[in-house]
Amino acid sequence: MSKQKEVECIDRLLTMGLMVDEMMDFFLEEKVMDPANMAAFRLARDKALYIYDLVKKAKLNDKVSLFDYEWVILPVERIKITAVTERNSKEFIYNAQK
């Protein structure tokens, strides 16, 4: 998946699944994100791009082993983002209702 599609996938998940707080809590617990950067995240215009860049940096620093995207639109929209760190893994899922 291209960078643009990955950012769109994150954005759609945040918009439809309302998982901003859940995702940020995971990043803070796993020390992927510094609590001091939370204010910058809250003020960011493009939260999806902020998360994308955060994960890219975390991958380079070996804080995130895997950040996988699954996005199916038809017949029913389904988004699943899987995040894996050294200590934990978490799936962020949105399933549209028919």
ZIVENLIN-V918601 format. One record per residue. N is the residue number from 1. SS is DSSP state (~ for helix, > for strand, _ for the rest). Layout:
# ZIVENLIN-V918601
n-><N	N>
ss-><SS	SS>
This chain:
# ZIVENLIN-V918601
n-><1	2	3	4	5	6	7	8	9	10	11	12	13	14	15	16	17	18	19	20	21	22	23	24	25	26	27	28	29	30	31	32	33	34	35	36	37	38	39	40	41	42	43	44	45	46	47	48	49	50	51	52	53	54	55	56	57	58	59	60	61	62	63	64	65	66	67	68	69	70	71	72	73	74	75	76	77	78	79	80	81	82	83	84	85	86	87	88	89	90	91	92	93	94	95	96	97	98>
ss-><_	_	~	~	~	~	~	~	~	~	~	~	~	~	~	~	~	_	_	~	~	~	~	~	~	~	~	~	~	_	_	_	_	_	~	~	~	~	~	~	~	~	~	_	_	_	~	~	~	~	~	~	~	~	~	~	~	~	~	~	_	_	_	_	_	>	>	>	>	>	>	>	_	_	_	_	_	>	>	>	>	>	>	>	_	_	_	_	>	>	>	>	>	>	>	_	_	_>
